[in-house]
């Protein structure tokens, strides 16, 4: 068969596969979800090449992502129960035997279950809204088409990450979103800070990616496959590909640890969080979509996706416990930094890191529903917050310093922005009852007190840390709101350098900075998107009240996914007490005491079923944490908001000064340290970058002097010889002759060694 | 057919040498397009279903010295065929890409460029050692001339160093090959140099003989790859070579080393290979990290890419010495992928050099605003080189690392295979991925992004060239970019067709456990190594 034959055959099988999958396990047209944005990206590339300066790229991208959303929604509404596997074409395939584990196969295919549906719905939904926002925000920028090409490519990569049916395709998406993040952070490529931030993001992510890659390798070696379908089946059966029971394998707890490293990189957790705050150098729509709502939640997705392995019973749960602690400490740590920043976009960045910490803590406490619900609500309200910051930045020539802006709500044209900001702040602060952020955060917090210490040691200590962090969050969130959006009207424009989105500002020159600056209030696209997002942030509460059986719509979706994996029933109950807990927690974890009695009952029932370890379930103030947490977390949130009001609103006369300044003398150097991000970047420089830089230079010198020197010294002999025989073309022949003679000598030497020594 | 593939470039070369200088460019381009066409015809004739056996696609052999048993015999398997396709694909691009760079002594230039193609084809089609070795060595001559006549300031030194270094190495390899031929001819009258016969003989050798022959062969082939610590000729040669020379050097010539290891070292010397695989792997890993870190502190962008080749080929050799299918297939794929992406990077740098006459990242930078099209290609090929999934570098890098991870890990799980490496090798080599991101993105950050920096007094004068790429230059880079994209998204045709020959080599690597560690006396080898090292220095 000729080459073309081979390729032709591939095409045929490809078509056959597509046809068979269309009628089989899932609809082949779901391929449109990643492919539409990819096509849009290519078209934007053409616009770029054709130097099209109109808004065409934005229109293409908004429409394609919206279409992808429509396809997702259509597929979602018509989905079958359980997971659907859709194979599009064979990507990497190699076989070296027919036994288990002797074929490496990674297809371009999708694994659609509740988890992937949930993620795809908000990725494409938010993606189209934010693209619409960006169509106005980025207008007039020279790189308009470039921006939208990378934007659409991001949606493609994110779809691969989320929908992929195997870990290698997930890795493709994982690195792909990293690339788009790199390209978009460095979008303003003339600014050194942006270029450095982009580089930092990519490199720090690569550290996590190495963990992920090794995790994938180890998964393949252990299970002989990287495809979820197979993997979950084997984990369910409890045996590895070579027939060994998983309890006996060290890989069973090592693989989660490795995947966790990848998740920490992408989701900006300690110690790999340093790239995310710097990523704010990118245009604000990018910060909203990639660095707040979607990409950074990929780590949560990964853990939830591979949850069956994380909770696998009979092996130590090092990964889960690490995740709980790292999440908790990240939440606290970045909240303290956020409290001391003055750049409102940076504050939002640190709050994202902090909220991601909550999500990881939730995963660690075994409430995947809580984590995913928080991802979902956070996606909306954090996107709202960022887009509001973007509108401010857009309107005030890049001004983001909360000491130089005040009373925006009283200015003409800024009402919608201010109200949307209020909605976002209330959600982030967890204002009780009316915000979705309150319910999702509660789910995680109460779980901290419910999870018995036998599964997650010190979980109630972590719960208290997270509660205090919730108070801090409420404080720094409303510090922004009270300083910038209410109070006396006062503003100072930023310098043009910081004016994101306007390389050439000719069209806005009528503002005339010399004779008084006039803020540039947002237009219809930005206002519409903000209004929709603000409403959506509120409406997200509704999802909490539907599907009572699974504690909300999100819970229902997760129940139908790998994240709701129930440990298999073992015969030996006594031998595996943790398993039972794992199993119980997963069902109980999502309980959130609306009907507290019912839940308590189901709790008890659960425990009774499994040998009655009731006493172990945690309590808070002697009550069911699910019921009490409503009041406790509400109290922390409201106290935080109140302190912010007291320090930053009450009696404030100017933008620059507030009562908080009175506290400064009592705090010593701490605010400065926190403002300087606790010098973590500097520490990393000293610990890693510096030594590595020295080693590199050392290697360079070694390479030049030592290795090269010896070779040159040695090479000098025949060179001198060659020179004496005249360099040039005749010299080559001479060299050849010399070399031949040398070669003969070596040959004789070998023969001699073999005869004498042998 | 294969003979035509070798003879046609020689014919072109002669034709260019005698034709008027004005026509040299056109003749070379036409000739190289015919080379490409011939490659495509050969690819169509090749029976891909039977990729593991050798096919001559016509004439089998030409008697050369019948009395000595020497004949030129031809045959390619699918691995060689893919490398021939790579060579044929690059041939017209290197000619086309040199149009403005080479303005003097054009006849000599294009004649030797064509001759180089013939030599490279010779290496891939040879089925006897003499033909192979002559072609292998003959590649040095054209490149020596290209570097020494058309290179930059330090070209003479670089050319001589390149020549001597690789030449001395391959002479030692020849010694090893001749020793095997001597063994193979023991029972027959006259000599045989047929690779198949030599393979039989080599496999029958004792463990100690195999170890010594492996040392000899690796001395030659490792220099060509180049493997740490015999890599130091490469950065210099690359930096000084003209663009097309660098492209061919990175694209195909380095692969002659890895190809020779795949063709001779692995199937000839299974006992020694199994024994010393960890040693070679450690050298590869040192090379990956060492060269990668050196890249990090380079200021010369061409030298940076040259060092990155050392780092990248470390992955390639690592995958090969994983001694399992995934690693070896990844390694073969790596040869093709590296040829495309690094070759393309050298083109990009060459195009920049033609405009600015400097390669220093201190002097030139922020070109995105001056040369957007060029910047696009530069970023694209950098990302391919970084191993970004979706582009070609990823699949092969992933497979090389996975191969190293699986190797010898059969006690860990069913996905483990035979082999002498293990998870730690992959984990440590994997840090090379981080280092690669560091140096390549820093390069892009300096050269493409940031404020525009141009050499003093440069102004808007780019010589005869416009600020950004010409259509010709875009035409050179676009096929390479498409190649990177296609092999990244759909590597299946390559993987499917190399599966059989890779499986065959892997089967040949299986040795009885007791033969290993048996007769090898380390003392002898060390002694020999010192002597060989000494004679290398002569």
Interface residues (C-beta under 8 A of the other chain):
Chain A: X1 X2 X3 X4 X5 X6 X7 X10 X49 X89 X90 X91 X92 X93 X94 X95 X96 X99 X100 X101 X102 X104 X168 X171 X172 X173 X174 X175 X176 X179 X182 X186 X189 X190 X192 X195 X196 X198 X199 X202 X203 X206 X207 X209 X210 X213 X214 X217 X218 X220 X221 X222 X223 X224 X225 X240 X241 X242 X244 X249 X251 X692 X693 X695 X696 X697 X699 X700 X703 X707 X708 X711 X712 X714 X715 X717 X718 X719 X722 X727 X729 X732 X735 X736 X739 X740 X742 X743 X745 X746 X747 X749 X750 X751 X753 X754 X757 X758
Chain B: X43 X44 X45 X46 X47 X48 X49 X141 X144 X145 X156 X160 X161 X163 X164 X165 X167 X168 X171 X172 X174 X175 X176 X178 X179 X208 X209 X212 X216 X229 X232 X233 X290 X293 X294 X296 X297 X298 X324 X325 X326 X329 X366 X368 X369 X373 X383 X388 X389 X390 X394 X395 X398 X399 X401 X402 X405 X406 X409 X412 X413 X414 X415 X416 X417 X423 X426 X427 X430 X431 X433 X434 X437 X438 X441 X442 X445 X448 X449 X450 X451 X489 X490 X491 X492 X493 X495 X496 X497 X499 X503 X506 X524 X527 X528 X531 X532 X535 X536 X537 X538
